[in-house]
Amino acid sequence: MGCARIFAALRRCKQLEEGEITTQLSRCLGLLDLTALGVGSTLGLGVYVLAGAVAKTVAGPAVTLSFLVAAIASAFAGLCYAEFASRVPKAGSAYVYSYVSVGEFIAFTIGWNLILEYVIGTASVAKGMANYIDSLCNNTMAETMTRIAPINVSFLADYPDIFAFALVLLITILLGIGVSESTKLNNVFTALNMVTVIIVVVAGAIKSDPANWRIDVQEIPEEYRDKAGNGGFMPWGMAGVMAGAAKCFFGFVGFDCVATTGEEAKNPKRDIPLSIVLSLVIIFASYFSIATVLTMMWPYYLQDADAPFPHVFAESGMPVIKWIVTIGAVFALCTSLLGAMFPLPRVLYAMGSDGVLFKPLAVIHKRTKTPLLATALSGLFSAVMAAIFNLNQLIDMMSIGTLLAYTIVATSVLILRYEEEHPLTVKDKSLRVGGPRATILQTCNLLGLKHPTELSATIAKCTIGIFFVCMLVCCVVMQWSTSVAVWSAIGAVLLVLLIVLYRQPRADVTKLSFKVPLVPLVPYLSVCMNLYLMAQLDYQTWVRFIIWLVIGYAIYFFYGLRNSILREKELPVMNGNGIHVKQIVTKF
């Protein structure tokens, strides 16, 4: 293939007609199932592990604000996901969304990163659950395995976690049995999880003391003072709140698994967007309440980072509540594990169906109506990761793939909102590309266009591209410079670009069951926050991420590019008798 043909192949987009939305998967998920899946997959480690760890080491009582910032970033991404779910009710989440709107190469990049997100997500929840249970048993498993089979490799865990490995395999078997059966169990576990959260909040409120939010540094015992910051509500200042937000963002990862159920939801165009919004509201309310009572019940510097609530309730003289919370936490982490792994086979199925990954991954088992091979490989890969990596390494690796996926979805919303809807008439032809004068005038829409044209769409896309570059520069500057003048200049440029986008005519979206409000502001802010959080990750995470991308691109260029279903397009032609036949035309 020549360079031009390869470039055209990278940009080819999938076209979905209404009649195409058929599936071999079982449509059995209603609004309640989808909402429970979103809540269950997300409301796990964030409640029972993350809140205590961030409060103790990063943000103090201001962990509540950290959850708020992370919730806002996730809400922006959730709104963008919801609009795409109403546009493209297919399995595959952000992968399919970007395939339809941006092109095959970007879609593969997103799909490959979603695989990383869900593999690491499953492994991290399994690891967190194993650590939680082990901490309740005085770390017996960790000490025994470290003594029997230590792993003396710097970038791996201290020991092979057989318990985490077995947990993932158990969930894999459950998912392989069938979607309906696994979601029923998920609904029960999610209900138990919500009951546990309510018990924690009510019981914690009884023992809460607002004085724990304003502890003076002089009141902190000498042995804790070095690691307790400056005391008060924000012991580490605003920097601690933002650093905590980057960690708390992990607690919101998982709601997007709902977007992968486009071919298993009964009414995907209505139920998926609604369930995403409901999930995020429930999740934030739970996190904020939990973080509030946790830090009011017990001083932040005395929190247990591995199992905060059993520790706090034991110290507060409430042993019965301690064991209720402990049992509820185990069920919640089981639900989170199920929800974390649920999307992975669906993404593999979607990519295998399109031919950009190996096609056997798209085979659906006749009895279970699930992609059995994709599920088995997903489980095995996640189980191995859970066994050999520690929790912190897994969390960092997952965040970067998730944030990139969120960024592309938000960008795709912007692109689709400004696309040309209808071909222009001959008298308007001068505006299709436009000369310098028309381009300058249209930058602020002084031409008075009411509907998107080729000219306005081109200006919007160029503006989005410039915005990306400016935001990346802004992230670098924020890391290395404290100059107010430089920050103000970059902020002014970003504001001007937002105004230019705001002035361009947008496509009619009245037919969508859900649409992002305040476009372009919401997706614009989503991209800003996601890129900022990505910039907070350390260089080792970026190195691992680049290695993962290199492996994925090798698969795409040597296999996916030539086996994509878009490479061959069926065109109707007439044979000698005037009868329509199908001719396969190779298209790059």
C-alpha positions as CSV (number, residue, x, y, z in Angstrom):
1,M,0.0,0.0,0.0
2,G,1.2,3.5,-0.8
3,C,1.4,6.2,1.9
4,A,-1.7,7.9,0.6
5,R,-3.7,4.7,0.8
6,I,-2.4,3.9,4.3
7,F,-3.3,7.4,5.5
8,A,-6.8,7.0,4.0
9,A,-7.2,3.6,5.7
10,L,-6.3,5.1,9.1
11,R,-9.1,7.7,8.6
12,R,-11.8,5.4,7.4
13,C,-14.9,5.6,9.5
14,K,-17.6,3.0,10.3
15,Q,-21.1,3.8,9.0
16,L,-24.0,2.6,11.1
17,E,-27.5,2.5,9.6
18,E,-30.6,2.0,11.7
19,G,-31.2,-1.4,10.2
20,E,-27.6,-2.5,11.1
21,I,-28.2,-2.5,14.8
22,T,-28.6,-6.2,15.2
23,T,-26.7,-8.5,17.5
24,Q,-26.1,-12.1,18.4
25,L,-25.8,-11.1,22.1
26,S,-28.8,-11.5,24.5
27,R,-30.8,-8.3,25.0
28,C,-31.8,-8.8,28.7
29,L,-30.6,-5.7,30.6
30,G,-33.1,-3.1,31.8
31,L,-32.6,0.3,33.4
32,L,-32.2,-1.2,36.9
33,D,-29.7,-3.7,35.7
34,L,-27.6,-1.1,33.9
35,T,-27.7,1.3,36.9
36,A,-26.7,-1.5,39.3
37,L,-23.9,-2.5,36.9
38,G,-22.6,1.1,36.8
39,V,-22.8,1.6,40.6
40,G,-21.5,-1.9,41.5
41,S,-18.5,-1.7,39.2
42,T,-17.5,1.7,40.6
43,L,-18.5,1.7,44.3
44,G,-15.9,-0.6,45.7
45,L,-12.3,0.3,46.4
46,G,-13.2,4.0,46.4
47,V,-15.4,3.6,49.5
48,Y,-13.7,0.9,51.5
49,V,-10.0,1.6,50.8
50,L,-9.3,4.7,48.8
51,A,-11.0,7.3,51.1
52,G,-8.9,6.3,54.1
53,A,-5.7,6.1,52.1
54,V,-6.0,9.5,50.5
55,A,-7.1,11.2,53.8
56,K,-4.1,9.8,55.6
57,T,-1.4,10.5,53.2
58,V,-2.5,13.2,50.6
59,A,-5.5,15.4,51.4
60,G,-6.5,15.0,55.1
61,P,-10.2,15.9,55.7
62,A,-10.2,17.7,52.4
63,V,-10.5,14.3,50.8
64,T,-14.2,15.3,50.5
65,L,-13.1,18.1,48.1
66,S,-10.8,15.7,46.2
67,F,-13.8,13.5,45.6
68,L,-15.8,16.5,44.4
69,V,-13.1,17.5,41.9
70,A,-12.9,13.9,40.6
71,A,-16.7,13.7,40.4
72,I,-16.8,16.8,38.3
73,A,-14.2,15.4,35.9
74,S,-16.1,12.1,35.7
75,A,-19.4,13.9,35.3
76,F,-18.2,15.7,32.2
77,A,-16.9,12.5,30.7
78,G,-20.1,10.7,31.7
79,L,-22.3,13.2,29.9
80,C,-20.2,12.7,26.7
81,Y,-20.5,8.9,27.0
82,A,-24.3,9.3,27.5
83,E,-24.7,11.2,24.3
84,F,-22.6,8.7,22.3
85,A,-24.6,5.9,23.8
86,S,-27.8,7.4,22.4
87,R,-26.1,7.9,19.0
88,V,-24.4,4.5,18.7
89,P,-26.2,1.7,20.6
90,K,-23.5,-0.9,19.9
91,A,-21.2,-3.0,22.1
92,G,-17.7,-1.5,22.4
93,S,-18.1,1.7,24.3
94,A,-15.6,4.5,23.3
95,Y,-14.0,2.2,20.7
96,V,-17.2,2.1,18.6
97,Y,-17.9,5.8,19.3
98,S,-14.6,6.9,17.9
99,Y,-14.7,4.4,15.1
100,V,-17.9,6.1,13.9
101,S,-16.8,9.7,14.4
102,V,-13.0,10.0,14.2
103,G,-11.6,7.0,12.2
104,E,-10.2,3.5,12.5
105,F,-6.7,4.3,13.7
106,I,-7.9,6.4,16.6
107,A,-10.6,3.9,17.3
108,F,-8.0,1.1,17.6
109,T,-5.9,3.3,19.9
110,I,-8.9,3.8,22.2
111,G,-10.0,0.2,22.0
112,W,-6.4,-0.9,22.9
113,N,-6.4,1.5,25.8
114,L,-9.8,0.3,27.0
115,I,-8.4,-3.3,27.1
116,L,-5.6,-1.9,29.3
117,E,-8.1,-0.1,31.5
118,Y,-10.4,-3.1,32.1
119,V,-7.6,-5.6,32.5
120,I,-5.8,-3.4,35.1
121,G,-9.2,-2.5,36.6
122,T,-10.1,-6.1,37.2
123,A,-6.6,-6.9,38.5
124,S,-6.5,-3.9,40.8
125,V,-9.9,-4.6,42.4
126,A,-8.9,-8.3,42.9
127,K,-5.7,-7.1,44.4
128,G,-7.4,-4.6,46.6
129,M,-10.0,-7.1,47.8
130,A,-7.2,-9.6,48.6
131,N,-5.3,-7.0,50.6
132,Y,-8.5,-5.9,52.4
133,I,-9.3,-9.5,53.5
134,D,-5.7,-10.2,54.3
135,S,-5.5,-7.1,56.5
136,L,-8.5,-8.4,58.5
137,C,-6.4,-11.6,59.1
138,N,-3.3,-9.8,60.3
139,N,-1.7,-10.1,56.9
140,T,-1.2,-13.8,57.3
141,M,-1.4,-14.6,53.6
142,A,1.1,-11.9,52.6
143,E,3.6,-13.0,55.3
144,T,3.3,-16.7,54.4
145,M,3.6,-16.2,50.6
146,T,6.5,-13.8,51.0
147,R,8.4,-16.4,53.0
148,I,7.5,-19.4,50.7
149,A,7.7,-17.8,47.3
150,P,9.2,-14.3,47.3
151,I,9.5,-12.3,44.0
152,N,12.7,-10.4,44.0
153,V,12.0,-8.1,41.0
154,S,11.8,-4.4,41.6
155,F,8.8,-3.7,39.3
156,L,6.7,-6.6,40.5
157,A,4.9,-7.5,43.7
158,D,6.7,-9.0,46.7
159,Y,5.0,-12.3,46.3
160,P,2.6,-14.2,43.9
161,D,-1.0,-13.4,45.0
162,I,-2.7,-16.7,44.5
163,F,-5.9,-15.5,46.3
164,A,-6.3,-12.5,43.8
165,F,-5.6,-14.9,40.9
166,A,-8.4,-17.3,42.1
167,L,-10.9,-14.4,42.6
168,V,-10.5,-13.3,39.0
169,L,-10.9,-16.8,37.6
170,L,-14.0,-17.3,39.7
171,I,-15.6,-14.1,38.2
172,T,-14.5,-15.2,34.7
173,I,-16.5,-18.5,35.1
174,L,-19.5,-16.5,36.3
175,L,-19.4,-14.1,33.3
176,G,-18.9,-17.0,30.9
177,I,-22.1,-18.7,32.2
178,G,-24.3,-15.9,30.9
179,V,-25.1,-12.2,31.2
180,S,-28.5,-12.6,32.8
181,E,-27.3,-14.9,35.5
182,S,-24.3,-12.7,36.4
183,T,-26.3,-9.4,36.4
184,K,-28.9,-10.9,38.8
185,L,-26.1,-11.7,41.3
186,N,-24.6,-8.2,40.6
187,N,-28.0,-6.6,41.5
188,V,-28.1,-8.5,44.8
189,F,-24.5,-7.6,45.7
190,T,-25.1,-3.9,44.7
191,A,-28.2,-3.7,47.0
192,L,-26.1,-5.1,49.9
193,N,-23.4,-2.6,49.1
194,M,-25.8,0.4,49.2
195,V,-27.3,-0.9,52.5
196,T,-23.7,-1.1,53.9
197,V,-23.0,2.5,52.8
198,I,-26.2,3.7,54.5
199,I,-25.3,1.9,57.7
200,V,-21.8,3.4,57.6
201,V,-23.1,6.9,57.1
202,V,-25.8,6.7,59.8
203,A,-23.5,5.0,62.4
204,G,-20.6,7.2,61.6
205,A,-22.7,10.4,61.9
206,I,-23.5,9.4,65.5
207,K,-19.8,9.2,66.4
208,S,-18.8,12.2,64.3
209,D,-16.9,15.1,65.8
210,P,-16.4,18.3,63.7
211,A,-13.3,19.0,65.8
212,N,-11.4,16.4,63.7
213,W,-11.6,18.7,60.7
214,R,-9.7,21.5,62.5
215,I,-6.9,19.7,64.4
216,D,-4.0,22.1,65.1
217,V,-0.6,20.8,64.1
218,Q,0.6,21.3,67.7
219,E,-2.1,18.9,68.9
220,I,-0.8,16.1,66.8
221,P,1.5,13.6,68.7
222,E,5.2,14.0,67.9
223,E,5.5,10.5,66.3
224,Y,2.8,11.4,63.7
225,R,3.7,15.1,63.1
226,D,6.3,14.5,60.3
227,K,3.6,12.8,58.1
228,A,0.6,14.9,59.1
229,G,1.2,18.1,57.1
230,N,0.1,21.3,58.7
231,G,-3.1,20.1,60.3
232,G,-6.5,21.6,59.9
233,F,-9.0,20.9,57.1
234,M,-6.4,21.0,54.3
235,P,-3.1,19.8,55.9
236,W,-1.3,19.7,52.5
237,G,-3.1,22.8,51.1
238,M,-4.7,23.0,47.7
239,A,-1.9,21.0,46.1
240,G,-2.9,18.1,48.4
241,V,-6.6,18.4,47.3
242,M,-5.6,18.2,43.6
243,A,-3.2,15.4,44.2
244,G,-5.9,13.6,46.1
245,A,-8.3,14.3,43.2
246,A,-6.0,12.5,40.8
247,K,-6.1,9.5,43.1
248,C,-9.8,9.7,43.8
249,F,-10.4,9.7,40.1
250,F,-9.7,6.0,40.3
251,G,-12.8,5.7,42.5
252,F,-15.0,6.8,39.6
253,V,-13.5,4.6,36.9
254,G,-16.0,1.9,36.0
255,F,-19.3,3.8,35.2
256,D,-18.3,3.6,31.5
257,C,-18.8,-0.2,31.6
258,V,-22.5,0.6,31.1
259,A,-21.6,2.0,27.7
260,T,-20.3,-1.4,26.5
261,T,-23.7,-3.0,26.9
262,G,-25.2,-1.4,23.7
263,E,-26.1,-4.8,22.3
264,E,-27.4,-6.3,25.6
265,A,-29.6,-3.5,26.8
266,K,-33.3,-3.8,26.1
267,N,-33.7,-0.1,25.1
268,P,-30.1,1.2,24.7
269,K,-30.8,4.7,23.4
270,R,-32.9,5.6,26.4
271,D,-31.6,3.3,29.3
272,I,-27.8,3.6,28.8
273,P,-27.6,7.5,29.0
274,L,-30.0,7.5,31.9
275,S,-28.2,4.8,33.8
276,I,-24.8,6.6,33.4
277,V,-26.2,9.8,34.9
278,L,-28.0,7.9,37.7
279,S,-24.8,5.9,38.5
280,L,-22.7,9.0,38.8
281,V,-25.1,10.8,41.1
282,I,-25.4,7.7,43.4
283,I,-21.6,7.2,43.3
284,F,-20.7,10.8,44.2
285,A,-23.3,11.0,47.0
286,S,-21.9,7.8,48.5
287,Y,-18.2,8.9,48.3
288,F,-18.8,12.3,49.7
289,S,-20.9,11.0,52.6
290,I,-18.4,8.2,53.4
291,A,-15.4,10.6,53.3
292,T,-17.2,13.1,55.5
293,V,-18.1,10.6,58.3
294,L,-14.7,8.8,58.1
295,T,-12.6,11.9,58.6
296,M,-15.0,13.3,61.3
297,M,-15.0,10.0,63.3
298,W,-11.3,9.7,63.6
299,P,-8.3,12.0,63.0
300,Y,-7.0,11.7,59.4
301,Y,-3.4,10.9,60.5
302,L,-4.6,7.8,62.4
303,Q,-6.5,6.3,59.6
304,D,-5.8,2.7,58.3
305,A,-4.9,2.9,54.6
306,D,-5.8,-0.7,53.8
307,A,-9.0,-1.2,55.8
308,P,-10.1,2.2,57.2
309,F,-13.7,1.4,58.3
310,P,-13.1,-1.7,60.4
311,H,-10.3,0.2,62.1
312,V,-12.3,3.3,62.7
313,F,-15.4,1.5,64.1
314,A,-13.2,-0.7,66.3
315,E,-11.5,2.4,67.7
316,S,-14.9,4.1,68.2
317,G,-16.2,1.2,70.3
318,M,-18.7,-0.1,67.7
319,P,-17.6,-3.7,67.1
320,V,-21.0,-4.9,65.7
321,I,-20.9,-2.1,63.1
322,K,-17.3,-3.1,62.3
323,W,-18.3,-6.6,61.3
324,I,-21.4,-5.5,59.4
325,V,-19.2,-3.1,57.4
326,T,-16.5,-5.7,56.9
327,I,-19.0,-8.3,55.5
328,G,-20.7,-5.6,53.3
329,A,-17.3,-4.5,52.0
330,V,-16.5,-8.0,50.8
331,F,-19.8,-8.2,48.9
332,A,-19.1,-4.7,47.5
333,L,-15.7,-5.6,46.3
334,C,-17.1,-8.8,44.7
335,T,-19.6,-6.5,42.8
336,S,-16.8,-4.1,41.8
337,L,-14.8,-7.0,40.5
338,L,-17.7,-8.3,38.4
339,G,-18.3,-4.8,37.0
340,A,-14.7,-4.2,36.3
341,M,-14.3,-7.3,34.2
342,F,-17.8,-7.2,32.5
343,P,-16.8,-4.7,29.8
344,L,-13.5,-6.3,28.7
345,P,-14.9,-9.3,26.7
346,R,-17.4,-6.8,25.0
347,V,-14.5,-4.6,23.8
348,L,-12.6,-7.6,22.5
349,Y,-15.8,-8.8,20.8
350,A,-16.4,-5.5,19.1
351,M,-12.8,-5.2,17.9
352,G,-12.8,-8.8,16.7
353,S,-16.0,-8.3,14.9
354,D,-14.5,-5.4,13.0
355,G,-11.4,-7.3,12.2
356,V,-8.9,-5.0,13.8
357,L,-8.2,-7.6,16.4
358,F,-8.2,-11.4,15.9
359,K,-11.6,-12.5,14.6
360,P,-12.0,-15.6,16.8
361,L,-12.5,-13.2,19.7
362,A,-15.9,-12.3,18.2
363,V,-17.3,-15.8,18.3
364,I,-20.5,-16.0,20.4
365,H,-21.2,-19.3,22.3
366,K,-24.6,-20.6,21.2
367,R,-25.9,-21.5,24.6
368,T,-24.6,-18.8,26.9
369,K,-24.8,-16.0,24.2
370,T,-21.5,-14.6,25.5
371,P,-18.1,-14.2,23.7
372,L,-16.6,-17.2,25.5
373,L,-13.1,-17.1,24.1
374,A,-12.8,-13.3,24.7
375,T,-14.1,-13.8,28.3
376,A,-11.6,-16.7,29.0
377,L,-8.6,-14.8,27.7
378,S,-9.7,-11.6,29.5
379,G,-9.9,-13.5,32.8
380,L,-6.6,-15.3,32.4
381,F,-4.7,-12.1,31.5
382,S,-6.3,-10.1,34.4
383,A,-5.6,-12.9,36.9
384,V,-1.9,-13.0,36.0
385,M,-1.7,-9.2,36.3
386,A,-3.4,-9.4,39.8
387,A,-1.0,-12.1,40.9
388,I,2.3,-10.4,40.0
389,F,1.8,-6.6,40.3
390,N,1.1,-4.5,43.4
391,L,-1.9,-2.3,43.8
392,N,-0.2,1.1,43.3
393,Q,1.4,0.0,40.0
394,L,-1.9,-1.3,38.7
395,I,-3.8,1.9,39.7
396,D,-1.4,4.2,37.8
397,M,-1.4,2.1,34.7
398,M,-5.2,2.1,34.6
399,S,-5.6,5.8,35.0
400,I,-3.7,6.8,31.9
401,G,-5.7,4.5,29.6
402,T,-9.0,5.7,31.1
403,L,-8.2,9.4,30.8
404,L,-7.1,9.0,27.2
405,A,-10.4,7.2,26.4
406,Y,-12.4,10.0,28.1
407,T,-10.5,12.6,26.2
408,I,-11.2,11.1,22.8
409,V,-14.9,10.7,23.6
410,A,-15.2,14.3,24.6
411,T,-13.4,15.4,21.4
412,S,-15.6,13.2,19.3
413,V,-18.7,15.0,20.8
414,L,-17.2,18.3,19.7
415,I,-16.4,17.0,16.2
416,L,-19.8,15.5,15.6
417,R,-21.6,18.6,16.8
418,Y,-19.9,20.8,14.2
419,E,-20.0,18.4,11.2
420,E,-21.6,19.5,8.0
421,E,-25.2,18.1,7.9
422,H,-26.4,18.8,4.4
423,P,-24.7,19.5,1.1
424,L,-24.9,23.2,0.2
425,T,-26.8,24.5,-2.8
426,V,-25.0,25.8,-5.9
427,K,-25.5,29.5,-4.8
428,D,-23.8,28.7,-1.5
429,K,-20.9,26.9,-3.1
430,S,-18.6,29.7,-2.4
431,L,-18.9,29.0,1.3
432,R,-17.9,25.3,1.1
433,V,-14.2,25.9,1.4
434,G,-14.1,29.7,1.4
435,G,-11.3,32.1,0.6
436,P,-9.3,34.0,3.2
437,R,-12.0,36.7,3.7
438,A,-14.8,34.1,4.2
439,T,-12.6,32.2,6.6
440,I,-11.8,35.3,8.7
441,L,-15.4,36.3,8.8
442,Q,-16.7,32.9,9.7
443,T,-14.2,32.6,12.6
444,C,-16.7,34.7,14.6
445,N,-19.6,33.6,12.4
446,L,-20.0,37.1,10.9
447,L,-21.4,35.3,7.8
448,G,-24.5,34.5,9.9
449,L,-24.6,30.8,9.1
450,K,-27.4,28.9,10.9
451,H,-26.3,25.4,10.0
452,P,-22.9,23.7,9.8
453,T,-21.1,23.9,6.4
454,E,-17.9,22.6,5.2
455,L,-16.3,25.9,6.0
456,S,-17.6,26.1,9.6
457,A,-16.8,22.4,10.2
458,T,-13.2,23.0,9.0
459,I,-12.8,26.0,11.2
460,A,-14.2,24.0,14.2
461,K,-11.8,21.1,13.6
462,C,-8.8,23.4,13.3
463,T,-9.8,25.2,16.5
464,I,-10.1,21.8,18.3
465,G,-6.6,20.8,17.0
466,I,-5.1,24.1,18.2
467,F,-6.8,23.7,21.5
468,F,-5.2,20.3,22.0
469,V,-1.7,21.7,21.4
470,C,-2.3,24.7,23.7
471,M,-3.7,22.5,26.5
472,L,-0.7,20.2,26.3
473,V,1.6,23.3,26.5
474,C,-0.4,24.5,29.5
475,C,0.0,21.2,31.3
476,V,3.8,21.3,30.8
477,V,4.0,25.0,31.9
478,M,1.9,24.2,35.0
479,Q,4.5,21.5,35.9
480,W,7.6,23.7,35.4
481,S,6.5,27.4,35.8
482,T,4.7,29.5,38.4
483,S,4.7,32.7,36.3
484,V,1.3,34.3,36.5
485,A,1.9,36.1,33.2
486,V,2.5,32.9,31.3
487,W,-0.5,31.2,32.8
488,S,-2.7,34.2,32.0
489,A,-1.5,34.2,28.4
490,I,-2.3,30.5,27.9
491,G,-5.6,30.9,29.7
492,A,-6.5,33.8,27.4
493,V,-5.7,31.7,24.3
494,L,-7.8,28.8,25.6
495,L,-10.7,31.3,26.2
496,V,-10.4,32.7,22.7
497,L,-10.5,29.2,21.2
498,L,-13.6,28.4,23.3
499,I,-15.3,31.6,22.0
500,V,-14.5,30.7,18.4
501,L,-16.0,27.2,18.9
502,Y,-19.1,28.7,20.6
503,R,-19.7,31.0,17.6
504,Q,-19.7,28.2,15.0
505,P,-23.1,26.7,14.0
506,R,-23.9,23.3,15.5
507,A,-25.7,20.3,14.1
508,D,-29.3,19.6,15.0
509,V,-29.4,16.9,17.8
510,T,-33.1,17.2,18.7
511,K,-33.7,13.5,17.6
512,L,-31.2,12.2,20.2
513,S,-32.6,10.7,23.4
514,F,-29.8,12.4,25.4
515,K,-27.4,15.2,24.4
516,V,-24.6,16.9,26.3
517,P,-25.7,20.3,27.6
518,L,-23.7,23.5,27.2
519,V,-21.7,22.4,24.2
520,P,-18.9,23.3,23.6
521,L,-18.2,24.2,27.3
522,V,-18.8,20.7,28.9
523,P,-16.7,18.6,26.5
524,Y,-14.1,21.4,26.3
525,L,-13.7,21.4,30.1
526,S,-13.7,17.6,30.1
527,V,-10.7,17.5,27.7
528,C,-8.9,20.1,29.9
529,M,-9.4,18.2,33.1
530,N,-8.4,14.8,31.6
531,L,-5.2,16.1,30.0
532,Y,-4.3,17.9,33.3
533,L,-4.8,14.6,35.3
534,M,-2.7,12.7,32.7
535,A,0.1,15.2,33.2
536,Q,0.1,14.4,36.9
537,L,1.2,10.7,36.3
538,D,4.8,9.8,36.7
539,Y,7.2,9.0,33.9
540,Q,7.3,5.3,34.7
541,T,3.6,5.1,34.0
542,W,4.1,6.8,30.7
543,V,7.0,4.4,29.8
544,R,4.7,1.4,30.5
545,F,1.9,3.0,28.5
546,I,4.2,3.6,25.5
547,I,5.3,0.0,25.5
548,W,1.7,-1.1,25.6
549,L,0.9,1.2,22.6
550,V,3.9,-0.2,20.6
551,I,2.6,-3.8,21.1
552,G,-0.9,-2.7,20.0
553,Y,0.2,-0.8,16.9
554,A,2.3,-3.8,15.9
555,I,-0.9,-5.9,16.0
556,Y,-2.8,-3.3,14.1
557,F,-0.3,-2.6,11.3
558,F,0.5,-6.3,10.7
559,Y,-3.0,-7.7,11.2
560,G,-5.8,-5.3,11.8
561,L,-5.1,-2.9,8.9
562,R,-5.5,-5.7,6.3
563,N,-8.2,-7.7,8.0
564,S,-10.5,-4.8,8.9
565,I,-14.1,-5.2,7.6
566,L,-13.8,-1.7,6.1
567,R,-11.1,-2.8,3.8
568,E,-13.6,-4.6,1.6
569,K,-16.8,-2.8,0.6
570,E,-19.7,-4.5,-1.2
571,L,-21.0,-2.5,-4.1
572,P,-24.1,-3.5,-6.2
573,V,-23.4,-3.9,-9.9
574,M,-25.4,-5.2,-12.9
575,N,-24.5,-8.5,-14.6
576,G,-25.1,-9.2,-18.2
577,N,-28.8,-10.0,-17.6
578,G,-29.5,-6.8,-15.7
579,I,-29.6,-8.5,-12.3
580,H,-28.0,-7.0,-9.2
581,V,-25.0,-8.9,-7.9
582,K,-22.4,-8.1,-5.3
583,Q,-18.8,-7.2,-6.2
584,I,-16.1,-7.0,-3.6
585,V,-14.1,-3.9,-4.0
586,T,-10.9,-3.5,-2.0
587,K,-10.8,-0.1,-0.3
588,F,-8.1,1.4,1.7
